[in-house]
Amino acid sequence: MNAKMLWQYARLVVGVGINVQKGQPVMINCPIECAPFGRMLMTAAYDAGAKDVIINWRDDYCTRERCLKADDSVFDSVYPWDALKLNSLAKEGVGVISVSASDPENLKGVDPDRLRRSRIASGRDLKEFMRAQMSNGIPWCVVSVPIPSWAKKVFPDLDEAEAVERLWDEIFKTVRVTEDGDAVEEWRRHCADIEGKARKLTEYDLAELHYKNSIGTDLTVKMPENCVWLAGGDICRTNGVKFVANMPTEEVFSAPLRNGVDGTLVASKPLVLSGNVVEGIRFTFKDGRIVGILADTNEENLRSQVDTDEGSHYLGEIALVPYDSPISQSGVLFFNTLFDENASCHFAFGEAYPACVKGGDDLSPEELAAAGINAESNTHVDFMVGTRDLEITGVTRKGETVRIFENGNFAI
């Protein structure tokens, strides 16, 4: 492991990812296997002027043991002190860094209903914190570093040490960290490029899009009036500071009209969902609602996630990623949605990001629903649908036809 590159990565996450401001509290969610990186993030945050840095350590083994063996009642609520902590930090404008690294099959065999009830409890008891995050009330950034169980899933033919080192190499490429480069400047250029595409899509004022490819996707997606396409960095509405929610990011995204999705949607990559790998996903939509669910593996887990609440039966995100994006060109299936969603066009079922409609960050859930997007759900699950032959055709509100994607890549 190249220590110089690792420090550059940590400073990039702190300085560009959440863009820490002097006097701001920072919270880091980090697996114990990634402790060295978590400590680097803490140091980088303090060096940037953070008021305090709170680290929440987690562990795959402990998570699995709790999900399997804890009393059934614990999955129906969040402890009051945890709710007070997170909701209070949200009011203080905390910057949140989440290190996404876990065994993709860590929760295999766990009762899906326990996970479903836990999501509902978190959505209810942590509502202030989650609403602040979804509506850009606090800056947040999801990043990742390798752990052995994950690396071996990605590179099963390598021994553990080689798999971890290879995964480090691939991650550094995706986040534009090189030994002699300037990752901050690279990110500025990259964000400017994809933000330009987002502005162009917003200017088109698309009324609907039609998706079609050879694996079975044939879907019409209507868009709400005053929809906004976003990419790269977001603006924290409480302090006006720009942050980047995902590193890496290659997507241009918006929110579809809640009741305006019809047809068939077939996933092009496996989905790691609550510690299980779901393959061969096929959804059928009618008037926006998921009315048909099939999967080749772990279908029960997928159904449980869709059944979280009424909002989880509808799409909350539509995202465009060229098939020839750098992550896709790597040929690596990461078994981690942070990376795999940035290698492929994708959708998400569950809650929409309010900023996807004009002025949305300042609207109530009821006002967002009236604007036409999926305003309330305790889940948001991205799944990948892009292919080499994906065609996407748009129709503007003026009735003009626009070729958005051709042969899996942007045509605009």
matplotlib code that plots the C-alpha trace (Angstrom):
import matplotlib.pyplot as plt

x = [0.0, 1.3, 1.1, 1.4, -1.6, -3.6, -3.0, -3.9, -7.2, -8.0, -7.4, -9.5, -12.4, -12.3, -11.5, -13.6, -15.9, -17.5, -15.5, -15.0, -15.4, -13.6, -15.6, -17.8, -18.3, -17.5, -18.8, -17.0, -18.8, -16.0, -15.5, -12.9, -11.0, -10.5, -9.2, -6.0, -7.9, -10.5, -7.7, -6.3, -9.7, -9.9, -6.5, -7.3, -10.6, -9.0, -6.2, -8.9, -10.4, -13.1, -14.6, -14.8, -14.6, -16.9, -16.1, -18.7, -16.9, -18.7, -17.9, -19.3, -19.1, -20.9, -23.5, -24.3, -24.4, -26.9, -29.1, -29.2, -29.4, -30.7, -34.2, -36.8, -38.0, -34.8, -35.5, -38.6, -36.9, -33.7, -32.2, -33.2, -29.6, -28.6, -31.6, -30.7, -27.0, -27.7, -30.6, -28.7, -25.6, -27.8, -29.0, -25.3, -24.6, -22.3, -20.3, -20.7, -18.1, -19.2, -16.7, -18.5, -16.6, -18.2, -18.4, -21.1, -22.7, -22.3, -26.0, -26.8, -29.4, -30.6, -34.4, -35.2, -38.1, -35.8, -33.9, -37.1, -38.4, -35.0, -35.2, -38.7, -37.6, -34.6, -36.7, -39.1, -36.7, -33.9, -36.2, -34.5, -31.0, -32.2, -34.2, -31.2, -29.1, -31.6, -32.3, -28.7, -29.1, -25.7, -22.7, -22.0, -19.7, -19.6, -16.2, -14.5, -11.3, -10.6, -11.2, -10.1, -13.6, -14.7, -11.5, -11.7, -15.2, -14.1, -10.9, -11.5, -8.5, -6.0, -4.7, -6.0, -3.0, -2.9, -6.7, -6.5, -3.7, -5.4, -8.6, -6.6, -5.2, -8.7, -10.2, -7.4, -8.1, -11.8, -11.2, -8.5, -5.7, -2.2, 1.2, 2.3, -1.1, -3.4, -6.6, -8.3, -7.8, -8.8, -12.0, -12.8, -12.3, -14.4, -17.3, -17.3, -17.7, -20.6, -22.3, -22.3, -24.2, -26.7, -27.3, -28.0, -30.5, -32.3, -32.5, -34.1, -37.1, -37.8, -41.3, -40.4, -37.7, -37.9, -35.3, -34.7, -32.1, -31.6, -31.7, -35.4, -35.7, -38.5, -39.5, -41.2, -40.3, -42.2, -40.5, -42.1, -42.4, -39.5, -37.3, -33.6, -30.7, -27.8, -24.2, -20.8, -21.1, -24.1, -24.6, -25.3, -28.3, -27.4, -24.0, -23.7, -20.6, -20.1, -19.6, -19.4, -21.7, -20.2, -16.5, -16.4, -19.2, -19.8, -23.6, -26.0, -29.3, -32.8, -36.1, -38.9, -42.6, -43.7, -46.8, -45.3, -43.2, -44.5, -42.9, -40.2, -36.8, -34.0, -30.9, -27.6, -25.4, -25.8, -27.0, -25.5, -28.6, -28.5, -25.6, -26.9, -26.1, -29.2, -28.8, -31.1, -33.5, -36.5, -39.2, -42.5, -44.0, -47.6, -48.4, -45.1, -45.6, -43.6, -46.2, -43.9, -40.6, -38.4, -34.8, -32.6, -31.1, -32.2, -35.6, -37.0, -34.5, -35.4, -39.1, -38.6, -36.7, -39.4, -42.0, -40.4, -43.2, -45.5, -42.8, -40.4, -42.7, -41.9, -38.8, -36.9, -34.0, -33.1, -29.3, -27.3, -23.8, -22.0, -21.1, -17.6, -17.1, -13.7, -15.2, -17.0, -13.9, -11.9, -14.0, -14.2, -17.5, -17.0, -20.0, -20.4, -23.1, -20.9, -18.7, -21.1, -23.7, -21.0, -20.2, -23.8, -27.0, -29.2, -32.4, -33.2, -36.5, -37.5, -37.2, -36.2, -33.6, -35.7, -33.2, -34.3, -37.2, -36.6, -36.4, -37.0, -34.6, -36.9, -40.1, -41.9, -42.6, -46.2, -45.1, -42.6, -45.3, -47.4, -44.5, -44.7, -41.7, -41.5, -41.2, -41.3, -39.7, -37.4, -35.2, -33.3, -31.8, -29.8, -29.7, -27.9, -29.5, -27.0, -25.7, -23.6, -26.7, -28.9, -30.9, -32.6, -34.8, -36.3, -39.3, -39.3, -42.4, -42.4, -42.8, -39.3, -37.5, -33.9, -31.5, -30.1, -28.1, -26.9, -25.0, -24.8, -23.2, -24.3, -25.5, -25.9]
y = [0.0, 3.4, 5.6, 8.8, 7.9, 6.9, 10.2, 12.0, 10.0, 10.9, 14.6, 14.4, 12.9, 15.5, 18.5, 17.8, 15.0, 16.8, 20.0, 20.4, 24.0, 25.4, 24.7, 22.0, 18.6, 15.5, 12.0, 9.0, 5.6, 3.1, -0.7, -1.8, -3.5, -0.1, 1.5, 2.9, 4.8, 5.9, 7.4, 9.2, 10.7, 11.8, 13.5, 15.1, 16.4, 18.0, 19.4, 21.0, 22.7, 20.3, 21.1, 17.5, 14.1, 11.3, 7.8, 5.0, 1.7, -1.3, -4.9, -7.5, -10.3, -8.3, -7.1, -10.6, -12.0, -9.3, -9.8, -13.6, -13.8, -10.5, -10.5, -10.0, -6.8, -4.8, -4.6, -2.4, 0.7, 2.7, 3.3, 6.8, 7.8, 6.8, 8.8, 11.8, 11.7, 11.6, 14.0, 16.5, 16.3, 16.9, 20.2, 21.1, 20.7, 17.7, 16.4, 12.7, 10.3, 6.7, 4.1, 1.4, -1.9, -5.2, -8.8, -8.8, -11.9, -11.1, -11.3, -14.4, -16.5, -13.6, -13.2, -10.5, -9.4, -8.3, -6.1, -4.7, -3.8, -2.3, 0.0, 1.1, 1.9, 3.9, 5.9, 6.7, 7.4, 9.0, 11.1, 14.5, 13.1, 11.2, 14.2, 16.5, 14.1, 13.5, 17.3, 18.5, 19.9, 18.4, 17.5, 13.7, 11.5, 7.7, 6.2, 2.8, 1.0, -2.8, -5.5, -9.1, -10.7, -8.2, -8.3, -12.1, -11.9, -9.4, -11.3, -15.0, -16.3, -14.3, -15.0, -12.7, -10.3, -10.0, -9.5, -6.6, -5.0, -5.3, -3.8, -0.9, -0.3, -0.3, 2.0, 4.6, 4.7, 5.3, 8.2, 9.7, 9.4, 8.9, 9.1, 12.3, 13.8, 16.4, 14.6, 17.8, 19.4, 16.2, 16.1, 19.7, 19.0, 15.8, 17.4, 20.3, 17.8, 15.8, 18.9, 20.3, 17.2, 17.6, 21.3, 20.2, 17.6, 20.0, 22.5, 19.9, 19.9, 16.2, 15.0, 11.3, 8.8, 5.4, 2.7, -0.4, -3.1, -6.7, -8.2, -7.3, -3.8, -1.9, 1.0, 4.4, 6.9, 10.2, 13.1, 15.7, 19.3, 21.5, 18.4, 19.1, 16.9, 16.8, 15.5, 15.8, 18.1, 19.2, 22.4, 22.2, 24.4, 25.4, 26.8, 27.1, 24.8, 22.4, 18.7, 15.4, 12.8, 9.8, 9.1, 7.8, 9.4, 9.2, 9.7, 12.3, 11.8, 13.0, 11.8, 10.3, 11.1, 8.8, 7.5, 7.7, 4.5, 1.6, -1.5, -4.0, -3.2, -5.9, -5.5, -5.9, -6.5, -8.3, -6.2, -6.5, -6.0, -6.1, -8.5, -10.8, -10.9, -10.7, -11.7, -11.7, -8.9, -8.2, -5.6, -4.9, -1.4, -0.2, 3.5, 3.9, 1.0, -2.2, -4.9, -7.7, -8.9, -11.8, -12.6, -15.6, -15.5, -14.2, -13.0, -13.1, -10.4, -8.3, -8.6, -7.7, -4.5, -3.5, -4.2, -1.8, 0.7, 2.1, 4.5, 1.6, 0.3, 3.3, 4.6, 7.6, 8.0, 7.8, 7.9, 8.0, 6.6, 5.8, 2.2, 3.4, 5.1, 4.4, 2.0, 0.0, -0.1, -1.6, -4.8, -5.3, -6.2, -4.7, -6.2, -2.8, -0.5, 2.6, 1.4, -0.7, 2.0, 4.3, 1.7, 1.5, 3.4, 2.7, 3.4, 3.4, 2.4, 4.3, 7.9, 10.6, 13.4, 16.6, 18.6, 16.8, 19.3, 23.0, 24.4, 20.9, 21.1, 23.7, 21.8, 19.6, 16.0, 16.9, 19.6, 17.2, 14.7, 17.4, 18.1, 14.5, 12.7, 9.8, 11.9, 9.5, 6.1, 4.5, 3.1, 4.1, 1.2, 1.6, -1.2, -1.3, -1.6, -0.2, -2.4, -1.9, -1.8, 0.4, 3.0, 5.9, 8.3, 11.4, 13.5, 17.2, 19.0, 20.7, 17.3, 17.1, 13.8, 13.7, 10.8, 10.6, 7.3, 5.3, 2.0, 2.4, 5.9, 9.6, 10.8, 14.4]
z = [0.0, -1.0, 2.1, 0.1, -2.1, 1.0, 2.7, -0.5, -0.6, 3.0, 2.4, -0.8, 1.0, 3.8, 1.6, -1.4, -0.3, 2.7, 2.3, 6.1, 7.3, 10.4, 13.6, 11.9, 13.7, 11.6, 12.0, 10.4, 10.0, 9.5, 9.6, 12.2, 9.5, 7.9, 11.1, 9.7, 7.0, 9.6, 11.7, 8.7, 8.0, 11.6, 11.4, 8.1, 9.4, 12.5, 10.3, 8.2, 11.2, 12.4, 15.8, 16.8, 15.0, 16.2, 14.9, 14.8, 14.4, 12.9, 12.3, 10.0, 12.6, 15.2, 12.7, 11.6, 15.2, 16.2, 13.2, 13.8, 17.6, 19.2, 20.7, 18.0, 19.6, 19.1, 15.3, 15.9, 17.4, 17.6, 21.1, 22.2, 22.8, 19.2, 17.9, 20.0, 18.9, 15.2, 15.1, 17.3, 15.1, 12.0, 13.7, 14.2, 10.5, 10.9, 7.9, 7.5, 6.0, 5.5, 4.6, 2.6, 2.9, 3.9, 3.0, 0.2, 1.7, 5.3, 6.1, 4.1, 6.0, 8.1, 8.3, 5.7, 7.9, 10.7, 8.2, 6.8, 10.3, 11.2, 8.2, 9.2, 12.7, 11.5, 9.1, 11.9, 14.8, 12.8, 10.6, 11.3, 10.4, 7.3, 6.0, 6.5, 4.5, 1.6, 1.3, 1.4, 4.9, 5.8, 3.7, 3.3, 1.4, 0.8, 0.0, 0.3, 1.0, 0.7, 3.3, 2.7, 2.5, -0.1, -2.1, -2.3, -3.7, -6.4, -7.2, -6.2, -8.2, -6.2, -2.7, 0.0, 0.1, -3.7, -3.9, -1.4, -3.2, -6.6, -5.1, -3.7, -7.2, -8.8, -6.1, -6.5, -10.2, -9.7, -7.3, -9.5, -6.9, -8.4, -6.8, -8.6, -9.6, -8.1, -7.2, -6.1, -9.5, -11.3, -9.3, -10.2, -13.9, -13.7, -11.8, -14.3, -17.2, -15.8, -14.4, -17.9, -19.1, -16.2, -17.2, -20.8, -19.8, -17.5, -20.4, -22.6, -20.3, -20.9, -20.5, -20.8, -21.7, -23.3, -22.4, -24.6, -24.9, -25.8, -22.3, -22.0, -20.7, -22.4, -20.1, -20.4, -17.7, -17.4, -15.7, -13.4, -14.4, -13.2, -12.9, -12.4, -13.5, -11.1, -11.1, -9.4, -6.4, -4.4, -2.4, 1.3, 1.7, 5.3, 4.7, 0.9, 0.7, -2.2, -1.4, -3.3, -1.9, -3.7, -4.5, -7.2, -9.2, -12.9, -12.9, -14.1, -12.2, -11.5, -10.1, -12.3, -12.0, -9.2, -11.1, -14.6, -15.0, -17.2, -18.7, -17.9, -16.4, -16.3, -14.1, -15.9, -12.8, -9.5, -6.6, -3.1, -0.9, 2.9, 3.0, 0.2, -3.6, -5.7, -9.3, -12.4, -11.2, -13.3, -12.4, -14.0, -13.5, -13.9, -13.3, -11.5, -9.1, -9.0, -9.7, -10.7, -9.0, -10.1, -9.3, -10.0, -6.5, -3.1, -4.5, -0.9, 0.2, -2.8, -2.2, 1.5, 0.5, -1.9, 0.7, 3.3, 2.8, 0.1, -1.2, -1.7, -4.4, -6.6, -8.2, -6.7, -9.0, -12.7, -13.4, -16.6, -16.8, -20.1, -20.7, -21.5, -18.1, -16.5, -13.9, -16.6, -18.8, -15.9, -16.4, -12.6, -10.9, -7.5, -5.7, -4.0, -5.3, -4.7, -7.6, -9.7, -10.0, -11.5, -14.2, -15.4, -16.0, -13.0, -11.1, -7.4, -5.8, -2.7, -1.7, -4.2, -3.6, -3.2, -5.2, -8.3, -8.6, -8.7, -5.2, -3.8, -0.9, 0.7, 0.2, 2.7, 1.9, 1.1, -1.3, -2.9, -3.4, -5.0, -7.4, -8.5, -7.0, -4.6, -1.5, 1.4, 1.9, 4.5, 1.7, -1.4, -3.4, -6.6, -9.1, -12.4, -15.9, -18.4, -21.3, -24.4, -26.5, -24.3, -26.3, -24.5, -26.4, -24.8, -25.7, -24.6, -23.4, -26.7, -28.4, -29.8, -29.9, -28.5, -28.7, -25.2, -25.3, -28.3, -28.0, -24.3, -24.3, -24.3, -27.7, -26.5]

ax = plt.figure().add_subplot(projection="3d")
ax.plot(x, y, z, "-o")
ax.set_aspect("equal")
plt.show()
